[in-house]
């Protein structure tokens, strides 16, 4: 058996230890490099999350707001710490280690992304600070004006398409629109610290600015949407009601329709037509015949009312003086005296008592507060006072109701005419040629 020299054995053992040592070092370097790359990956994740927060804020708010800046800054700080840890682990890996160069390339790329995020946050911070100052001044100088505009927009929106809208409401729109647009242009892009930072008045003002922009855009959407689509049919429907009511008044020779329902309809339609034209004249769906139809209908009302008034006056005859009670003369004297107290220069031509006798009514009314009953015993009659009209060809027949209180010895009270102006209802206007004294 051939013996191996001792020096050879020692040489082999030295080589083996060296190889083992090199292997161990290589494993340590690889582990350190992997740890460094893990920190880079985690840093990039934080940077991506920070950018995502800023992106979402821009999509939702049109810009980066304060709360988004704060959240993104936390991600930025975390990314910085992670990159710092990555650098510490990279420094442990010798430059001679082959894979270190590729790892440093990843580190450099992450560092550039971090700087980009930091720059983005810095730019957002600069704008937020400017916004805060602008909104702070706005909360001091324009808060009252803003509140008034918000209130006016809400009221006008409630009236759009409503039967209650008036010409006055419509006339407010141009100035309201101008002022709203000016307020939005001045503050609409300033979000500022609407989160947990900033002065409470400033934050409130900022939120209201967002609100007025939404209210204004909502009102425009309503005008050019549902209102533009539905209002023409609404107006046509109400025009039919008006025309049918006028026709009915003519058939019944009832001028009362022209004193109640018809004026309400014409006033409403006039305002709705004015609103339709004012709000939608520049809209492609605008139909000018709608306004023309309203104007024609109102003109027809005026002409028909005059014609019916003349027909009613022509057909009127005096009332009949049919009361024969012993107190007839004293009642007429009292009516004349009290009427002249009210209308000093009235020219009274005659007084008729047009009911044949007193009409008595007895009733009992319960007072829940006093838990007792009270009795009413009253008689009534109707008199007519004929006075010379402003038109010498007309005589006005003015009503005068009489009341007798049977519980106080028959005391008589009356409601004498308060004016000798032309009666609104032509049923109480008589041609002088038909009057005999």
C-alpha positions in Angstrom: 0.0 0.0 0.0 1.4 3.3 -1.1 1.4 6.1 1.6 0.2 9.6 0.7 2.7 12.2 1.9 1.6 14.3 4.9 2.2 17.6 3.0 -0.1 16.5 0.3 -2.9 15.7 2.8 -2.4 19.1 4.3 -2.6 20.8 0.9 -5.8 18.9 0.1 -7.4 19.8 3.4 -6.4 23.5 2.9 -8.0 23.5 -0.5 -11.2 22.0 0.9 -11.4 24.5 3.7 -10.9 27.4 1.2 -13.6 26.1 -1.1 -16.0 25.6 1.8 -15.2 29.2 3.0 -15.8 30.6 -0.5 -19.0 28.7 -0.8 -20.2 30.1 2.6 -19.3 33.6 1.6 -21.1 33.2 -1.7 -24.2 32.1 0.1 -24.1 35.1 2.4 -23.6 37.5 -0.4 -26.5 36.0 -2.3 -28.7 36.2 0.8 -27.7 39.8 1.4 -28.5 40.7 -2.2 -31.8 39.0 -2.1 -32.7 40.9 1.1 -31.7 44.1 -0.6 -33.9 43.4 -3.6 -36.8 42.5 -1.3 -36.6 46.0 0.2 -36.5 47.5 -3.2 -39.7 45.6 -4.2 -41.4 46.7 -1.0 -40.4 50.2 -1.6 -41.8 50.2 -5.1 -45.0 48.8 -3.8 -45.3 51.7 -1.4 -44.5 54.2 -4.3 -47.1 52.5 -6.5 -49.7 52.8 -3.7 -48.8 56.5 -3.1 -49.3 57.3 -6.8 -52.6 55.3 -6.8 -53.9 57.4 -4.0 -53.0 60.6 -5.9 -54.5 59.2 -9.1 -57.8 58.4 -7.4 -58.0 61.9 -5.9 -57.5 63.5 -9.3 -60.1 61.3 -10.8 -62.6 62.0 -8.1 -61.9 65.6 -7.3 -60.2 66.9 -10.4 -57.0 67.5 -8.4 -55.0 66.2 -5.5 -56.7 67.2 -2.2 -55.2 67.5 1.2 -56.3 64.1 2.6 -54.8 62.3 -0.5 -51.6 64.3 -0.1 -51.3 63.1 3.5 -51.9 59.5 2.7 -49.5 59.5 -0.2 -46.8 61.2 2.0 -47.1 58.3 4.4 -46.4 55.9 1.6 -43.5 58.1 0.4 -41.9 58.1 3.9 -42.3 54.3 4.1 -40.7 53.9 0.6 -37.7 56.0 1.7 -37.2 53.9 4.8 -37.4 50.7 2.7 -34.9 52.1 0.1 -32.6 53.1 2.9 -32.7 49.5 4.3 -32.1 48.2 0.7 -29.0 50.3 0.4 -27.6 49.0 3.7 -28.0 45.4 2.4 -26.5 46.3 -1.0 -23.5 47.8 0.8 -22.8 44.4 2.4 -22.5 42.8 -1.0 -19.0 43.2 -2.5 -18.9 45.0 -5.9 -17.2 41.9 -7.3 -20.3 39.8 -6.7 -21.7 39.3 -10.2 -25.4 39.8 -9.6 -25.0 43.0 -7.5 -24.9 45.3 -10.6 -28.4 44.1 -11.8 -29.7 44.6 -8.3 -28.4 48.2 -8.1 -30.1 48.9 -11.4 -33.4 48.0 -9.7 -32.5 50.1 -6.8 -31.7 53.1 -9.0 -35.0 52.7 -10.9 -36.9 52.6 -7.6 -35.1 55.7 -6.4 -36.1 57.6 -9.5 -39.7 56.6 -8.9 -39.5 57.7 -5.4 -38.1 61.1 -6.5 -40.9 61.4 -9.0 -43.6 60.7 -6.3 -41.9 63.2 -4.0 -42.0 65.8 -6.7 -45.6 65.1 -7.4 -46.5 65.5 -3.8 -44.5 68.7 -3.5 -46.4 70.2 -6.5 -49.7 69.2 -4.9 -48.7 70.7 -1.6 -47.9 74.0 -3.3 -51.3 74.1 -4.9 -53.1 73.1 -1.7 -51.4 75.8 0.2 -52.4 78.4 -2.4 -55.9 77.0 -2.4 -56.1 77.2 1.4 -55.1 80.9 1.3 -57.7 81.6 -1.5 -60.4 79.7 0.4 -59.5 81.4 3.7 -60.0 84.8 2.1 -63.2 83.5 0.4 -64.6 82.4 3.8 -64.1 85.9 5.1 -65.2 87.9 2.0 -67.7 85.9 0.0 -69.4 83.5 2.5 -72.6 85.5 2.7 -72.8 85.9 -1.1 -72.2 82.2 -1.6 -75.0 81.2 0.9 -77.4 83.6 -0.9 -76.5 82.1 -4.3 -77.0 78.5 -3.0 -80.4 79.5 -1.6 -81.5 81.2 -4.8 -80.4 78.3 -7.0 -82.3 75.9 -4.8 -85.5 78.0 -5.0 -85.3 78.4 -8.8 -84.7 74.7 -9.3 -87.9 74.0 -7.3 -89.8 76.4 -9.5 -88.6 75.1 -12.9 -91.6 73.7 -14.6 -93.8 74.6 -11.6 -97.2 76.4 -12.0 -95.9 78.8 -9.3 -93.1 80.4 -11.3 -93.4 84.1 -11.9 -91.8 86.6 -14.3 -89.9 88.0 -11.3 -88.4 84.6 -10.7 -87.3 84.3 -14.3 -85.8 87.9 -14.4 -83.5 86.9 -11.5 -81.9 84.1 -13.6 -79.5 86.1 -15.8 -77.8 87.8 -12.7 -78.0 84.5 -10.7 -76.3 82.7 -13.5 -73.6 85.4 -13.9 -72.9 85.5 -10.2 -72.8 81.7 -9.9 -70.4 81.3 -12.8 -68.2 84.0 -11.3 -68.1 82.3 -7.9 -67.3 78.9 -9.5 -64.6 80.4 -11.7 -63.0 82.2 -8.7 -63.0 79.3 -6.3 -64.2 76.2 -8.1 -60.7 74.7 -8.7 -59.6 75.4 -5.2 -60.2 72.3 -3.1 -57.8 73.1 -0.3 -57.9 71.4 3.1 -61.4 69.9 3.1 -60.2 67.0 5.3 -58.9 67.4 8.8 -56.7 70.4 8.3 -57.4 74.0 7.9 -59.7 76.5 9.5 -63.3 75.3 10.0 -64.8 78.3 8.1 -62.4 77.7 5.3 -63.3 74.0 5.0 -67.0 74.8 5.2 -66.6 77.4 2.4 -64.7 74.9 0.3 -67.4 72.3 0.6 -70.1 74.9 -0.3 -68.1 75.8 -3.4 -68.3 72.2 -4.5 -72.0 72.2 -3.7 -72.8 75.4 -5.7 -71.0 73.9 -8.7 -73.1 70.8 -8.4 -76.3 72.8 -7.9 -75.6 75.1 -10.9 -74.8 72.1 -13.2 -77.8 70.3 -11.9 -80.1 73.2 -12.6 -78.7 73.5 -16.2 -79.2 69.8 -16.6 -82.8 70.1 -15.4 -83.5 73.0 -17.8 -82.0 71.4 -20.8 -83.3 67.9 -19.9 -86.6 67.1 -18.2 -87.9 70.7 -18.4 -87.1 71.1 -22.1 -88.8 67.8 -22.8 -91.9 68.1 -20.6 -92.8 71.8 -20.4 -94.2 72.2 -24.0 -96.8 69.4 -23.3 -97.6 70.9 -19.8 -98.2 74.3 -21.4 -100.4 72.8 -24.2 -102.5 71.0 -21.5 -103.0 74.2 -19.5 -103.8 76.1 -22.7 -106.6 73.7 -23.3 -107.9 74.2 -19.8 -107.9 77.9 -20.3 -109.7 77.8 -23.7 -112.3 75.4 -22.4 -112.9 77.6 -19.3 -113.3 80.7 -21.6 -115.8 78.8 -23.8 -117.8 77.6 -20.7 -117.9 81.2 -19.4 -119.3 82.4 -22.7 -121.9 79.6 -22.9 -123.1 80.3 -19.3 -122.7 84.1 -19.6 -120.8 83.8 -16.4 -118.4 86.7 -16.0 -117.3 85.3 -12.6 -114.9 82.9 -14.5 -113.1 86.1 -15.7 -112.7 87.3 -12.1 -111.4 84.0 -10.7 -110.2 81.0 -12.6 -109.3 82.6 -15.9 -107.0 85.4 -14.5 -105.1 82.7 -12.5 -104.6 80.6 -15.6 -103.5 83.5 -17.8 -101.1 84.8 -15.2 -99.6 81.3 -14.8 -99.4 80.7 -18.6 -97.8 84.1 -19.2 -95.1 83.4 -16.6 -94.5 79.8 -17.9 -94.3 81.1 -21.5 -91.8 83.8 -20.4 -89.8 81.2 -18.5 -89.8 78.7 -21.5 -88.5 81.4 -23.8 -85.9 82.8 -21.4 -84.5 79.4 -20.4 -84.6 77.6 -23.7 -84.4 80.1 -26.5 -80.9 78.9 -27.4 -81.8 75.3 -27.0 -82.2 73.2 -30.2 -85.6 71.9 -29.0 -87.1 75.4 -28.5 -90.5 75.7 -30.1 -91.5 79.4 -30.6 -95.1 78.5 -31.4 -95.5 77.6 -27.7 -95.1 81.3 -26.7 -97.2 82.5 -29.7 -100.0 80.2 -28.6 -99.9 81.6 -25.1 -100.0 85.2 -26.4 -102.9 84.4 -28.7 -104.8 82.7 -25.9 -104.4 85.7 -23.6 -105.4 88.1 -26.3 -108.5 86.0 -26.9 -109.3 86.1 -23.1 -109.1 89.9 -23.1 -111.3 90.3 -26.2 -113.8 87.7 -25.0 -114.1 89.3 -21.6 -114.8 92.8 -23.1 -117.5 91.3 -25.4 -119.1 89.3 -22.7 -119.0 92.3 -20.3 -120.9 94.4 -22.9 -123.5 91.6 -23.5 -124.1 91.3 -19.8 -124.4 95.0 -19.2 -126.8 95.2 -22.2 -129.0 92.5 -20.7 -129.1 93.8 -17.1 -132.3 95.2 -15.6 -132.8 97.0 -12.2 -133.6 94.9 -9.2 -137.2 95.1 -7.7 -137.9 96.9 -4.5 -140.2 94.3 -2.8 -139.8 94.8 0.9 -143.0 96.2 2.5 -142.2 96.2 6.2 -143.0 99.3 8.4 -139.3 100.0 8.9 -138.7 100.2 5.1 -138.3 104.0 5.0 -136.0 104.1 8.1 -133.9 101.3 6.8 -133.3 103.1 3.5 -132.5 106.4 5.3 -130.0 104.6 7.4 -128.4 102.9 4.3 -128.1 106.3 2.6 -126.6 108.0 5.5 -124.1 105.3 6.2 -123.1 105.0 2.5 -122.5 108.7 2.3 -120.2 108.4 5.4 -118.2 105.9 3.5 -118.4 107.5 0.1 -118.7 111.2 0.7 -119.2 112.2 -3.0 -121.3 109.3 -4.1 -124.4 110.2 -6.2 -127.0 107.9 -4.8 -129.9 107.6 -7.2 -132.1 105.1 -5.4 -132.1 102.3 -2.8 -134.1 99.1 -3.2 -134.6 96.4 -0.6 -134.8 93.3 -2.8 -135.9 90.6 -0.3 -139.5 90.5 0.7 -138.9 89.9 4.4 -136.2 89.2 7.0 -134.8 85.7 6.8 -134.2 84.3 10.3 -131.5 81.8 11.3 -130.9 80.4 14.7 -127.9 78.3 15.6 -126.0 76.9 18.6 -122.2 76.7 18.5 -120.1 74.8 21.0 -116.9 76.4 22.4 -114.5 73.6 23.2 -112.2 75.9 25.1 -114.9 77.2 27.4 -116.9 74.0 27.2 -120.1 75.9 26.7 -122.7 76.5 24.0 -123.5 79.9 22.6 -126.7 80.9 20.7 -126.9 83.0 17.5 -130.3 84.4 16.4 -129.9 86.6 13.4 -132.1 87.8 10.5 -130.8 89.1 7.2 -132.0 91.0 4.2 -130.4 92.4 1.0 -130.5 96.0 -0.3 -129.1 97.5 -3.5 -127.7 101.1 -3.6 -127.8 102.6 -7.1 -125.1 105.2 -7.7 -124.1 107.2 -10.8 -121.2 105.5 -12.6 -118.0 107.1 -13.8 -119.3 106.5 -17.3 -122.4 108.8 -17.5 -124.2 106.0 -19.4 -123.7 103.5 -16.5 -125.3 103.1 -13.1 -123.7 100.8 -10.5 -125.8 98.5 -8.4 -123.9 98.1 -5.1 -124.9 95.4 -2.6 -125.7 96.3 1.0 -126.5 93.3 3.3 -128.6 94.0 6.4 -128.4 92.1 9.7 -130.8 92.1 12.6 -129.6 90.7 16.0 -132.7 89.2 17.5 -130.9 88.6 20.8 -130.3 92.3 21.4 -133.7 93.8 20.8 -133.5 93.6 17.0 -130.6 96.0 16.5 -129.8 96.4 12.8 -126.3 96.6 11.3 -125.3 96.8 7.7 -122.3 96.5 5.4 -122.6 99.5 3.1 -120.6 99.9 -0.1 -117.0 100.9 0.5 -116.5 102.4 -3.0 -118.4 103.8 -5.9 -115.7 102.6 -8.4 -116.8 100.4 -11.3 -117.8 96.9 -10.1 -115.5 94.2 -11.3 -118.5 92.0 -12.2 -120.6 93.6 -15.0 -123.7 91.9 -13.6 -123.9 95.0 -11.3 -123.6 97.6 -14.0 -126.8 99.0 -15.5 -127.4 101.0 -18.6 -128.8 104.4 -17.5 -131.4 104.1 -20.2 -132.9 101.1 -18.4 -133.0 102.9 -15.0 -136.1 104.8 -13.7 -136.1 106.7 -10.5 
